Amino acid sequence: MKFDPPPVFASLERLPRVTGPWSVDVKKAGQYRLILRQFPKEAGQAIKAVRAKIQIFGKEQESVVETGVKGVIFELGLPEGKTELWTWLYDAEGKAGGAYFTEVEAL
């Protein structure tokens, strides 16, 4: 028996240039780890980008994406409250797309 992924997952292979905010409600201030991915963790696929950027609560961080990594990790302190999370993954030509999957973990 064969199961095909939902159509939206199939479109990820084309890496659409979609960037938009994630609505976030931080329930407890503290240190958090955010992992940006282009594919679900279970897919085990490497990110197709050379640079990553994140913006949340007015804080911005940027990172070089090492070849073969499956997720880009950012760790930062966040206050309690509602905000928007913006993510960008840049290709070698400088074109940006968003992280389609983002994991958040309290540290």
PDB file as gemmi writes it, atoms N, CA and C in Angstrom:
CRYST1    1.000    1.000    1.000  90.00  90.00  90.00 P 1                      
ATOM      1  N   MET A   1       0.847  -1.164   0.000  1.00  0.00           N  
ATOM      2  CA  MET A   1       0.000   0.000   0.000  1.00  0.00           C  
ATOM      3  C   MET A   1       0.899   1.236   0.000  1.00  0.00           C  
ATOM      4  N   LYS A   2       0.528   2.237  -0.774  1.00  0.00           N  
ATOM      5  CA  LYS A   2       1.317   3.465  -0.869  1.00  0.00           C  
ATOM      6  C   LYS A   2       0.469   4.641  -0.430  1.00  0.00           C  
ATOM      7  N   PHE A   3       1.079   5.498   0.397  1.00  0.00           N  
ATOM      8  CA  PHE A   3       0.400   6.704   0.834  1.00  0.00           C  
ATOM      9  C   PHE A   3       1.147   7.899   0.269  1.00  0.00           C  
ATOM     10  N   ASP A   4       0.431   8.801  -0.357  1.00  0.00           N  
ATOM     11  CA  ASP A   4       1.034  10.027  -0.867  1.00  0.00           C  
ATOM     12  C   ASP A   4       0.852  11.126   0.168  1.00  0.00           C  
ATOM     13  N   PRO A   5       1.850  12.008   0.285  1.00  0.00           N  
ATOM     14  CA  PRO A   5       1.694  13.118   1.227  1.00  0.00           C  
ATOM     15  C   PRO A   5       0.615  14.075   0.740  1.00  0.00           C  
ATOM     16  N   PRO A   6       0.072  14.884   1.633  1.00  0.00           N  
ATOM     17  CA  PRO A   6      -0.909  15.894   1.203  1.00  0.00           C  
ATOM     18  C   PRO A   6      -0.308  16.783   0.119  1.00  0.00           C  
ATOM     19  N   PRO A   7      -1.124  17.328  -0.779  1.00  0.00           N  
ATOM     20  CA  PRO A   7      -0.612  18.151  -1.882  1.00  0.00           C  
ATOM     21  C   PRO A   7       0.278  19.301  -1.423  1.00  0.00           C  
ATOM     22  N   VAL A   8      -0.016  19.877  -0.272  1.00  0.00           N  
ATOM     23  CA  VAL A   8       0.798  20.999   0.200  1.00  0.00           C  
ATOM     24  C   VAL A   8       2.242  20.556   0.429  1.00  0.00           C  
ATOM     25  N   PHE A   9       2.474  19.321   0.882  1.00  0.00           N  
ATOM     26  CA  PHE A   9       3.833  18.838   1.093  1.00  0.00           C  
ATOM     27  C   PHE A   9       4.550  18.648  -0.239  1.00  0.00           C  
ATOM     28  N   ALA A  10       3.842  18.197  -1.245  1.00  0.00           N  
ATOM     29  CA  ALA A  10       4.459  18.021  -2.560  1.00  0.00           C  
ATOM     30  C   ALA A  10       4.947  19.363  -3.105  1.00  0.00           C  
ATOM     31  N   SER A  11       4.233  20.430  -2.812  1.00  0.00           N  
ATOM     32  CA  SER A  11       4.641  21.750  -3.311  1.00  0.00           C  
ATOM     33  C   SER A  11       5.916  22.246  -2.630  1.00  0.00           C  
ATOM     34  N   LEU A  12       6.275  21.684  -1.492  1.00  0.00           N  
ATOM     35  CA  LEU A  12       7.484  22.114  -0.793  1.00  0.00           C  
ATOM     36  C   LEU A  12       8.744  21.821  -1.594  1.00  0.00           C  
ATOM     37  N   GLU A  13       8.729  20.787  -2.403  1.00  0.00           N  
ATOM     38  CA  GLU A  13       9.894  20.470  -3.224  1.00  0.00           C  
ATOM     39  C   GLU A  13      10.261  21.627  -4.143  1.00  0.00           C  
ATOM     40  N   ARG A  14       9.279  22.450  -4.504  1.00  0.00           N  
ATOM     41  CA  ARG A  14       9.536  23.613  -5.376  1.00  0.00           C  
ATOM     42  C   ARG A  14       9.999  24.824  -4.567  1.00  0.00           C  
ATOM     43  N   LEU A  15      10.004  24.712  -3.226  1.00  0.00           N  
ATOM     44  CA  LEU A  15      10.407  25.788  -2.320  1.00  0.00           C  
ATOM     45  C   LEU A  15       9.758  27.128  -2.678  1.00  0.00           C  
ATOM     46  N   PRO A  16       8.437  27.203  -2.542  1.00  0.00           N  
ATOM     47  CA  PRO A  16       7.759  28.470  -2.849  1.00  0.00           C  
ATOM     48  C   PRO A  16       8.316  29.607  -2.004  1.00  0.00           C  
ATOM     49  N   ARG A  17       8.390  30.791  -2.588  1.00  0.00           N  
ATOM     50  CA  ARG A  17       8.948  31.982  -1.925  1.00  0.00           C  
ATOM     51  C   ARG A  17       7.885  32.634  -1.052  1.00  0.00           C  
ATOM     52  N   VAL A  18       7.478  31.927  -0.029  1.00  0.00           N  
ATOM     53  CA  VAL A  18       6.442  32.416   0.871  1.00  0.00           C  
ATOM     54  C   VAL A  18       7.092  32.813   2.192  1.00  0.00           C  
ATOM     55  N   THR A  19       6.842  34.025   2.611  1.00  0.00           N  
ATOM     56  CA  THR A  19       7.322  34.493   3.909  1.00  0.00           C  
ATOM     57  C   THR A  19       6.175  35.229   4.571  1.00  0.00           C  
ATOM     58  N   GLY A  20       5.831  34.811   5.739  1.00  0.00           N  
ATOM     59  CA  GLY A  20       4.750  35.473   6.468  1.00  0.00           C  
ATOM     60  C   GLY A  20       4.912  35.195   7.941  1.00  0.00           C  
ATOM     61  N   PRO A  21       4.218  35.932   8.754  1.00  0.00           N  
ATOM     62  CA  PRO A  21       4.410  35.749  10.190  1.00  0.00           C  
ATOM     63  C   PRO A  21       3.661  34.540  10.744  1.00  0.00           C  
ATOM     64  N   TRP A  22       4.218  34.002  11.813  1.00  0.00           N  
ATOM     65  CA  TRP A  22       3.556  32.999  12.632  1.00  0.00           C  
ATOM     66  C   TRP A  22       3.032  33.757  13.851  1.00  0.00           C  
ATOM     67  N   SER A  23       1.806  33.554  14.236  1.00  0.00           N  
ATOM     68  CA  SER A  23       1.283  34.146  15.466  1.00  0.00           C  
ATOM     69  C   SER A  23       1.802  33.326  16.639  1.00  0.00           C  
ATOM     70  N   VAL A  24       2.374  34.018  17.623  1.00  0.00           N  
ATOM     71  CA  VAL A  24       3.000  33.353  18.762  1.00  0.00           C  
ATOM     72  C   VAL A  24       2.455  33.947  20.049  1.00  0.00           C  
ATOM     73  N   ASP A  25       2.187  33.083  21.021  1.00  0.00           N  
ATOM     74  CA  ASP A  25       1.776  33.519  22.351  1.00  0.00           C  
ATOM     75  C   ASP A  25       2.695  32.832  23.355  1.00  0.00           C  
ATOM     76  N   VAL A  26       3.703  33.560  23.813  1.00  0.00           N  
ATOM     77  CA  VAL A  26       4.663  33.017  24.772  1.00  0.00           C  
ATOM     78  C   VAL A  26       4.006  33.077  26.149  1.00  0.00           C  
ATOM     79  N   LYS A  27       3.773  31.926  26.736  1.00  0.00           N  
ATOM     80  CA  LYS A  27       3.057  31.855  28.013  1.00  0.00           C  
ATOM     81  C   LYS A  27       3.956  32.135  29.207  1.00  0.00           C  
ATOM     82  N   LYS A  28       5.279  31.902  29.052  1.00  0.00           N  
ATOM     83  CA  LYS A  28       6.199  32.112  30.162  1.00  0.00           C  
ATOM     84  C   LYS A  28       7.509  32.671  29.619  1.00  0.00           C  
ATOM     85  N   ALA A  29       7.946  33.796  30.157  1.00  0.00           N  
ATOM     86  CA  ALA A  29       9.217  34.385  29.737  1.00  0.00           C  
ATOM     87  C   ALA A  29      10.357  33.409  30.045  1.00  0.00           C  
ATOM     88  N   GLY A  30      11.366  33.395  29.173  1.00  0.00           N  
ATOM     89  CA  GLY A  30      12.511  32.516  29.412  1.00  0.00           C  
ATOM     90  C   GLY A  30      13.325  32.294  28.153  1.00  0.00           C  
ATOM     91  N   GLN A  31      14.256  31.353  28.248  1.00  0.00           N  
ATOM     92  CA  GLN A  31      15.122  30.989  27.122  1.00  0.00           C  
ATOM     93  C   GLN A  31      14.410  29.939  26.275  1.00  0.00           C  
ATOM     94  N   TYR A  32      14.466  30.129  24.956  1.00  0.00           N  
ATOM     95  CA  TYR A  32      13.817  29.213  24.028  1.00  0.00           C  
ATOM     96  C   TYR A  32      14.754  28.848  22.890  1.00  0.00           C  
ATOM     97  N   ARG A  33      14.568  27.643  22.373  1.00  0.00           N  
ATOM     98  CA  ARG A  33      15.269  27.185  21.177  1.00  0.00           C  
ATOM     99  C   ARG A  33      14.230  27.097  20.064  1.00  0.00           C  
ATOM    100  N   LEU A  34      14.526  27.764  18.943  1.00  0.00           N  
ATOM    101  CA  LEU A  34      13.665  27.708  17.766  1.00  0.00           C  
ATOM    102  C   LEU A  34      14.459  27.047  16.647  1.00  0.00           C  
ATOM    103  N   ILE A  35      13.879  26.050  16.018  1.00  0.00           N  
ATOM    104  CA  ILE A  35      14.542  25.339  14.930  1.00  0.00           C  
ATOM    105  C   ILE A  35      13.736  25.550  13.660  1.00  0.00           C  
ATOM    106  N   LEU A  36      14.368  26.181  12.664  1.00  0.00           N  
ATOM    107  CA  LEU A  36      13.727  26.446  11.379  1.00  0.00           C  
ATOM    108  C   LEU A  36      14.006  25.300  10.431  1.00  0.00           C  
ATOM    109  N   ARG A  37      12.972  24.857   9.712  1.00  0.00           N  
ATOM    110  CA  ARG A  37      13.102  23.764   8.738  1.00  0.00           C  
ATOM    111  C   ARG A  37      12.314  24.105   7.474  1.00  0.00           C  
ATOM    112  N   GLN A  38      12.759  23.552   6.351  1.00  0.00           N  
ATOM    113  CA  GLN A  38      12.000  23.665   5.109  1.00  0.00           C  
ATOM    114  C   GLN A  38      11.121  22.444   4.901  1.00  0.00           C  
ATOM    115  N   PHE A  39      11.460  21.367   5.573  1.00  0.00           N  
ATOM    116  CA  PHE A  39      10.736  20.102   5.427  1.00  0.00           C  
ATOM    117  C   PHE A  39      10.414  19.560   6.817  1.00  0.00           C  
ATOM    118  N   PRO A  40       9.412  18.693   6.933  1.00  0.00           N  
ATOM    119  CA  PRO A  40       9.120  18.116   8.245  1.00  0.00           C  
ATOM    120  C   PRO A  40      10.348  17.391   8.796  1.00  0.00           C  
ATOM    121  N   LYS A  41      10.521  17.421  10.092  1.00  0.00           N  
ATOM    122  CA  LYS A  41      11.655  16.755  10.743  1.00  0.00           C  
ATOM    123  C   LYS A  41      11.754  15.298  10.294  1.00  0.00           C  
ATOM    124  N   GLU A  42      10.618  14.646  10.184  1.00  0.00           N  
ATOM    125  CA  GLU A  42      10.569  13.227   9.832  1.00  0.00           C  
ATOM    126  C   GLU A  42      11.083  12.948   8.420  1.00  0.00           C  
ATOM    127  N   ALA A  43      11.067  13.960   7.551  1.00  0.00           N  
ATOM    128  CA  ALA A  43      11.530  13.768   6.170  1.00  0.00           C  
ATOM    129  C   ALA A  43      13.049  13.604   6.108  1.00  0.00           C  
ATOM    130  N   GLY A  44      13.754  14.161   7.094  1.00  0.00           N  
ATOM    131  CA  GLY A  44      15.205  14.019   7.126  1.00  0.00           C  
ATOM    132  C   GLY A  44      15.922  14.726   5.988  1.00  0.00           C  
ATOM    133  N   GLN A  45      15.299  15.730   5.386  1.00  0.00           N  
ATOM    134  CA  GLN A  45      15.896  16.437   4.254  1.00  0.00           C  
ATOM    135  C   GLN A  45      16.659  17.669   4.720  1.00  0.00           C  
ATOM    136  N   ALA A  46      17.780  17.913   4.048  1.00  0.00           N  
ATOM    137  CA  ALA A  46      18.603  19.077   4.373  1.00  0.00           C  
ATOM    138  C   ALA A  46      17.958  20.359   3.859  1.00  0.00           C  
ATOM    139  N   ILE A  47      18.249  21.438   4.560  1.00  0.00           N  
ATOM    140  CA  ILE A  47      17.776  22.758   4.154  1.00  0.00           C  
ATOM    141  C   ILE A  47      18.507  23.189   2.893  1.00  0.00           C  
ATOM    142  N   LYS A  48      17.763  23.770   1.981  1.00  0.00           N  
ATOM    143  CA  LYS A  48      18.330  24.276   0.729  1.00  0.00           C  
ATOM    144  C   LYS A  48      18.427  25.787   0.832  1.00  0.00           C  
ATOM    145  N   ALA A  49      19.361  26.252   1.665  1.00  0.00           N  
ATOM    146  CA  ALA A  49      19.567  27.678   1.894  1.00  0.00           C  
ATOM    147  C   ALA A  49      21.009  27.880   2.360  1.00  0.00           C  
ATOM    148  N   VAL A  50      21.481  29.123   2.253  1.00  0.00           N  
ATOM    149  CA  VAL A  50      22.841  29.434   2.695  1.00  0.00           C  
ATOM    150  C   VAL A  50      22.850  30.363   3.916  1.00  0.00           C  
ATOM    151  N   ARG A  51      21.697  30.991   4.184  1.00  0.00           N  
ATOM    152  CA  ARG A  51      21.606  31.931   5.294  1.00  0.00           C  
ATOM    153  C   ARG A  51      20.191  31.902   5.853  1.00  0.00           C  
ATOM    154  N   ALA A  52      20.080  32.079   7.171  1.00  0.00           N  
ATOM    155  CA  ALA A  52      18.771  32.086   7.835  1.00  0.00           C  
ATOM    156  C   ALA A  52      18.675  33.308   8.729  1.00  0.00           C  
ATOM    157  N   LYS A  53      17.445  33.817   8.869  1.00  0.00           N  
ATOM    158  CA  LYS A  53      17.200  34.966   9.743  1.00  0.00           C  
ATOM    159  C   LYS A  53      15.874  34.761  10.452  1.00  0.00           C  
ATOM    160  N   ILE A  54      15.812  35.259  11.681  1.00  0.00           N  
ATOM    161  CA  ILE A  54      14.608  35.147  12.499  1.00  0.00           C  
ATOM    162  C   ILE A  54      14.350  36.500  13.158  1.00  0.00           C  
ATOM    163  N   GLN A  55      13.068  36.837  13.318  1.00  0.00           N  
ATOM    164  CA  GLN A  55      12.702  38.080  14.001  1.00  0.00           C  
ATOM    165  C   GLN A  55      11.491  37.793  14.891  1.00  0.00           C  
ATOM    166  N   ILE A  56      11.620  38.178  16.179  1.00  0.00           N  
ATOM    167  CA  ILE A  56      10.542  37.983  17.138  1.00  0.00           C  
ATOM    168  C   ILE A  56      10.723  38.987  18.270  1.00  0.00           C  
ATOM    169  N   PHE A  57       9.628  39.593  18.715  1.00  0.00           N  
ATOM    170  CA  PHE A  57       9.658  40.603  19.784  1.00  0.00           C  
ATOM    171  C   PHE A  57      10.692  41.695  19.510  1.00  0.00           C  
ATOM    172  N   GLY A  58      10.858  42.080  18.253  1.00  0.00           N  
ATOM    173  CA  GLY A  58      11.813  43.126  17.909  1.00  0.00           C  
ATOM    174  C   GLY A  58      13.263  42.678  17.907  1.00  0.00           C  
ATOM    175  N   LYS A  59      13.506  41.417  18.242  1.00  0.00           N  
ATOM    176  CA  LYS A  59      14.862  40.859  18.221  1.00  0.00           C  
ATOM    177  C   LYS A  59      15.083  40.190  16.875  1.00  0.00           C  
ATOM    178  N   GLU A  60      16.277  40.342  16.344  1.00  0.00           N  
ATOM    179  CA  GLU A  60      16.612  39.739  15.057  1.00  0.00           C  
ATOM    180  C   GLU A  60      17.948  39.018  15.181  1.00  0.00           C  
ATOM    181  N   GLN A  61      17.993  37.796  14.665  1.00  0.00           N  
ATOM    182  CA  GLN A  61      19.238  37.032  14.624  1.00  0.00           C  
ATOM    183  C   GLN A  61      19.404  36.454  13.239  1.00  0.00           C  
ATOM    184  N   GLU A  62      20.658  36.290  12.849  1.00  0.00           N  
ATOM    185  CA  GLU A  62      20.983  35.738  11.540  1.00  0.00           C  
ATOM    186  C   GLU A  62      22.031  34.647  11.717  1.00  0.00           C  
ATOM    187  N   SER A  63      22.038  33.668  10.807  1.00  0.00           N  
ATOM    188  CA  SER A  63      22.976  32.559  10.900  1.00  0.00           C  
ATOM    189  C   SER A  63      23.329  32.059   9.501  1.00  0.00           C  
ATOM    190  N   VAL A  64      24.567  31.611   9.354  1.00  0.00           N  
ATOM    191  CA  VAL A  64      24.983  30.930   8.128  1.00  0.00           C  
ATOM    192  C   VAL A  64      24.467  29.501   8.226  1.00  0.00           C  
ATOM    193  N   VAL A  65      23.945  28.969   7.127  1.00  0.00           N  
ATOM    194  CA  VAL A  65      23.425  27.602   7.106  1.00  0.00           C  
ATOM    195  C   VAL A  65      24.523  26.691   6.585  1.00  0.00           C  
ATOM    196  N   GLU A  66      24.961  25.776   7.426  1.00  0.00           N  
ATOM    197  CA  GLU A  66      25.985  24.811   7.035  1.00  0.00           C  
ATOM    198  C   GLU A  66      25.386  23.783   6.076  1.00  0.00           C  
ATOM    199  N   THR A  67      26.168  23.350   5.119  1.00  0.00           N  
ATOM    200  CA  THR A  67      25.728  22.351   4.148  1.00  0.00           C  
ATOM    201  C   THR A  67      25.291  21.068   4.857  1.00  0.00           C  
ATOM    202  N   GLY A  68      24.133  20.572   4.477  1.00  0.00           N  
ATOM    203  CA  GLY A  68      23.642  19.292   4.985  1.00  0.00           C  
ATOM    204  C   GLY A  68      22.812  19.348   6.254  1.00  0.00           C  
ATOM    205  N   VAL A  69      22.685  20.525   6.888  1.00  0.00           N  
ATOM    206  CA  VAL A  69      21.885  20.579   8.114  1.00  0.00           C  
ATOM    207  C   VAL A  69      20.401  20.481   7.782  1.00  0.00           C  
ATOM    208  N   LYS A  70      19.667  19.890   8.697  1.00  0.00           N  
ATOM    209  CA  LYS A  70      18.233  19.693   8.485  1.00  0.00           C  
ATOM    210  C   LYS A  70      17.392  20.739   9.205  1.00  0.00           C  
ATOM    211  N   GLY A  71      18.050  21.522  10.070  1.00  0.00           N  
ATOM    212  CA  GLY A  71      17.371  22.577  10.804  1.00  0.00           C  
ATOM    213  C   GLY A  71      18.369  23.623  11.259  1.00  0.00           C  
ATOM    214  N   VAL A  72      17.941  24.873  11.282  1.00  0.00           N  
ATOM    215  CA  VAL A  72      18.781  25.977  11.741  1.00  0.00           C  
ATOM    216  C   VAL A  72      18.304  26.352  13.134  1.00  0.00           C  
ATOM    217  N   ILE A  73      19.223  26.329  14.089  1.00  0.00           N  
ATOM    218  CA  ILE A  73      18.879  26.534  15.492  1.00  0.00           C  
ATOM    219  C   ILE A  73      19.196  27.956  15.930  1.00  0.00           C  
ATOM    220  N   PHE A  74      18.211  28.561  16.582  1.00  0.00           N  
ATOM    221  CA  PHE A  74      18.372  29.865  17.212  1.00  0.00           C  
ATOM    222  C   PHE A  74      17.981  29.711  18.674  1.00  0.00           C  
ATOM    223  N   GLU A  75      18.749  30.294  19.589  1.00  0.00           N  
ATOM    224  CA  GLU A  75      18.397  30.295  20.998  1.00  0.00           C  
ATOM    225  C   GLU A  75      18.356  31.734  21.472  1.00  0.00           C  
ATOM    226  N   LEU A  76      17.238  32.109  22.112  1.00  0.00           N  
ATOM    227  CA  LEU A  76      17.119  33.478  22.585  1.00  0.00           C  
ATOM    228  C   LEU A  76      16.127  33.579  23.731  1.00  0.00           C  
ATOM    229  N   GLY A  77      16.297  34.639  24.509  1.00  0.00           N  
ATOM    230  CA  GLY A  77      15.382  34.916  25.595  1.00  0.00           C  
ATOM    231  C   GLY A  77      14.158  35.643  25.071  1.00  0.00           C  
ATOM    232  N   LEU A  78      12.985  35.191  25.504  1.00  0.00           N  
ATOM    233  CA  LEU A  78      11.734  35.805  25.055  1.00  0.00           C  
ATOM    234  C   LEU A  78      10.908  36.237  26.249  1.00  0.00           C  
ATOM    235  N   PRO A  79      10.250  37.400  26.148  1.00  0.00           N  
ATOM    236  CA  PRO A  79       9.338  37.830  27.211  1.00  0.00           C  
ATOM    237  C   PRO A  79       7.987  37.131  27.036  1.00  0.00           C  
ATOM    238  N   GLU A  80       7.176  37.204  28.051  1.00  0.00           N  
ATOM    239  CA  GLU A  80       5.815  36.682  27.965  1.00  0.00           C  
ATOM    240  C   GLU A  80       4.988  37.616  27.088  1.00  0.00           C  
ATOM    241  N   GLY A  81       4.085  37.046  26.307  1.00  0.00           N  
ATOM    242  CA  GLY A  81       3.170  37.867  25.529  1.00  0.00           C  
ATOM    243  C   GLY A  81       2.947  37.376  24.120  1.00  0.00           C  
ATOM    244  N   LYS A  82       2.061  38.077  23.423  1.00  0.00           N  
ATOM    245  CA  LYS A  82       1.723  37.744  22.043  1.00  0.00           C  
ATOM    246  C   LYS A  82       2.575  38.576  21.093  1.00  0.00           C  
ATOM    247  N   THR A  83       2.980  37.960  19.998  1.00  0.00           N  
ATOM    248  CA  THR A  83       3.802  38.634  18.998  1.00  0.00           C  
ATOM    249  C   THR A  83       3.728  37.864  17.691  1.00  0.00           C  
ATOM    250  N   GLU A  84       4.547  38.280  16.741  1.00  0.00           N  
ATOM    251  CA  GLU A  84       4.683  37.561  15.470  1.00  0.00           C  
ATOM    252  C   GLU A  84       6.114  37.074  15.330  1.00  0.00           C  
ATOM    253  N   LEU A  85       6.256  35.897  14.780  1.00  0.00           N  
ATOM    254  CA  LEU A  85       7.558  35.310  14.467  1.00  0.00           C  
ATOM    255  C   LEU A  85       7.719  35.337  12.950  1.00  0.00           C  
ATOM    256  N   TRP A  86       8.802  35.955  12.494  1.00  0.00           N  
ATOM    257  CA  TRP A  86       9.130  35.994  11.072  1.00  0.00           C  
ATOM    258  C   TRP A  86      10.368  35.152  10.834  1.00  0.00           C  
ATOM    259  N   THR A  87      10.375  34.365   9.757  1.00  0.00           N  
ATOM    260  CA  THR A  87      11.529  33.539   9.417  1.00  0.00           C  
ATOM    261  C   THR A  87      11.884  33.745   7.950  1.00  0.00           C  
ATOM    262  N   TRP A  88      13.180  33.698   7.666  1.00  0.00           N  
ATOM    263  CA  TRP A  88      13.664  33.795   6.292  1.00  0.00           C  
ATOM    264  C   TRP A  88      14.772  32.779   6.077  1.00  0.00           C  
ATOM    265  N   LEU A  89      14.736  32.096   4.939  1.00  0.00           N  
ATOM    266  CA  LEU A  89      15.812  31.216   4.497  1.00  0.00           C  
ATOM    267  C   LEU A  89      16.222  31.709   3.111  1.00  0.00           C  
ATOM    268  N   TYR A  90      17.482  32.110   2.983  1.00  0.00           N  
ATOM    269  CA  TYR A  90      17.976  32.718   1.748  1.00  0.00           C  
ATOM    270  C   TYR A  90      18.777  31.718   0.928  1.00  0.00           C  
ATOM    271  N   ASP A  91      18.534  31.693  -0.385  1.00  0.00           N  
ATOM    272  CA  ASP A  91      19.339  30.847  -1.268  1.00  0.00           C  
ATOM    273  C   ASP A  91      20.612  31.598  -1.661  1.00  0.00           C  
ATOM    274  N   ALA A  92      21.455  30.970  -2.465  1.00  0.00           N  
ATOM    275  CA  ALA A  92      22.742  31.555  -2.857  1.00  0.00           C  
ATOM    276  C   ALA A  92      22.581  32.847  -3.655  1.00  0.00           C  
ATOM    277  N   GLU A  93      21.433  33.044  -4.300  1.00  0.00           N  
ATOM    278  CA  GLU A  93      21.180  34.270  -5.064  1.00  0.00           C  
ATOM    279  C   GLU A  93      20.591  35.373  -4.184  1.00  0.00           C  
ATOM    280  N   GLY A  94      20.385  35.089  -2.898  1.00  0.00           N  
ATOM    281  CA  GLY A  94      19.834  36.087  -1.988  1.00  0.00           C  
ATOM    282  C   GLY A  94      18.322  36.148  -1.968  1.00  0.00           C  
ATOM    283  N   LYS A  95      17.652  35.218  -2.653  1.00  0.00           N  
ATOM    284  CA  LYS A  95      16.188  35.184  -2.657  1.00  0.00           C  
ATOM    285  C   LYS A  95      15.704  34.508  -1.376  1.00  0.00           C  
ATOM    286  N   ALA A  96      14.700  35.113  -0.740  1.00  0.00           N  
ATOM    287  CA  ALA A  96      14.215  34.618   0.543  1.00  0.00           C  
ATOM    288  C   ALA A  96      12.912  33.849   0.420  1.00  0.00           C  
ATOM    289  N   GLY A  97      12.794  32.860   1.263  1.00  0.00           N  
ATOM    290  CA  GLY A  97      11.561  32.122   1.481  1.00  0.00           C  
ATOM    291  C   GLY A  97      11.490  31.861   2.979  1.00  0.00           C  
ATOM    292  N   GLY A  98      10.359  31.458   3.463  1.00  0.00           N  
ATOM    293  CA  GLY A  98      10.221  31.228   4.895  1.00  0.00           C  
ATOM    294  C   GLY A  98      10.507  29.800   5.306  1.00  0.00           C  
ATOM    295  N   ALA A  99      10.627  29.593   6.597  1.00  0.00           N  
ATOM    296  CA  ALA A  99      10.723  28.244   7.137  1.00  0.00           C  
ATOM    297  C   ALA A  99       9.297  27.707   7.204  1.00  0.00           C  
ATOM    298  N   TYR A 100       9.035  26.631   6.538  1.00  0.00           N  
ATOM    299  CA  TYR A 100       7.675  26.080   6.493  1.00  0.00           C  
ATOM    300  C   TYR A 100       7.335  25.344   7.782  1.00  0.00           C  
ATOM    301  N   PHE A 101       8.370  24.936   8.521  1.00  0.00           N  
ATOM    302  CA  PHE A 101       8.195  24.228   9.780  1.00  0.00           C  
ATOM    303  C   PHE A 101       9.113  24.856  10.817  1.00  0.00           C  
ATOM    304  N   THR A 102       8.586  25.160  11.985  1.00  0.00           N  
ATOM    305  CA  THR A 102       9.383  25.739  13.058  1.00  0.00           C  
ATOM    306  C   THR A 102       9.044  25.047  14.365  1.00  0.00           C  
ATOM    307  N   GLU A 103      10.076  24.544  15.027  1.00  0.00           N  
ATOM    308  CA  GLU A 103       9.904  23.916  16.330  1.00  0.00           C  
ATOM    309  C   GLU A 103      10.314  24.903  17.414  1.00  0.00           C  
ATOM    310  N   VAL A 104       9.593  24.916  18.512  1.00  0.00           N  
ATOM    311  CA  VAL A 104       9.908  25.791  19.635  1.00  0.00           C  
ATOM    312  C   VAL A 104      10.002  24.942  20.889  1.00  0.00           C  
ATOM    313  N   GLU A 105      11.086  25.161  21.646  1.00  0.00           N  
ATOM    314  CA  GLU A 105      11.324  24.385  22.860  1.00  0.00           C  
ATOM    315  C   GLU A 105      11.800  25.312  23.963  1.00  0.00           C  
ATOM    316  N   ALA A 106      11.184  25.229  25.133  1.00  0.00           N  
ATOM    317  CA  ALA A 106      11.650  25.978  26.300  1.00  0.00           C  
ATOM    318  C   ALA A 106      12.904  25.308  26.818  1.00  0.00           C  
ATOM    319  N   LEU A 107      13.890  26.116  27.182  1.00  0.00           N  
ATOM    320  CA  LEU A 107      15.153  25.573  27.700  1.00  0.00           C  
ATOM    321  C   LEU A 107      15.207  25.658  29.221  1.00  0.00           C  
TER     322      LEU A 107                                                      
END                                                                             
